[in-house]
Amino acid sequence: MIFFYATTVRTKEQKEELMELIKGGLYFDEDFALRLFKRHGLHEAQILVYGNMGLYREAVNLALDNGQYALAK
């Protein structure tokens, strides 16, 4: 399911649906998801997954590098 969302995100609404899936506890392979999100430029999704994995330094650095200052908190 995560593959489908990552490869078909085109609108803001679709991006928000993907974020809700990640926040909602959907089970998925986090390493695969990170590679997929990076390939498709879904930085916000990458940041959330890094946070879920406890990789806070990576999450903050990626957020700051991409101007997502609210997510860097």
N, C-alpha and C positions, 0 to 999 in steps of 0.2 A: 504494500500500500504506500509506503513512504517513497518508493521508487516512482510510482505513478504521480504522486503529488509533486515531487521534485522536478520531474521531467515535463510537467504540463503547466506549471505555474506561469500565468500570463497576466493576471489582473491583481489588483490590491486585495480583492475579496478572496481570491485563491491563496494568496500569500498568508492572509489572516487565518484561513482554514488550516493551512499547514502548521502555523504557529500553535494553534489550538490543539492539534493532534500531538505535537511535541510536548506541550505543557500538560496535556491530559493523561499522560502516562501510557500512551500506546507503546507496546513492546516492539522494538526494532533494534537491529544491529547498529550500535552507535558509530563504530568505526566506518562501516559502509556508508551510513548516512552522512558522516562528515565529508568523506570523499565525494559523494554525490552532490552535496550542497555546495562544496567548493567548486566543482566542475560547472555547476549551473549558476554560480554567482549569488547564492542565497546566503549572504553573510549573517543576516539576523537568525536564520535557522541554525547556522554553525555556532553562533554565540550561545544560543539556548542549549544546544547539545553539549558544548564544552562545559557550561554551567551544571547541567545534569550529571556530567561525569566527574564533577569536582575539580575540573581543570580551570580554575578561576583566573589564573594569570593569562592563559591563552585566550579566554573569553574576553577579558578586559582589553588585552592588546589588540585583538581583532576588532572589537567595538570601537576603540579609539582610532585605529587605522582607517576605519570606514565611516567615521563621523556619526556613529551610533552612540552618542554620549549618554543618553538615558539608559541604555543597556549596560554601560560600563560601570554603573553604580553597584 
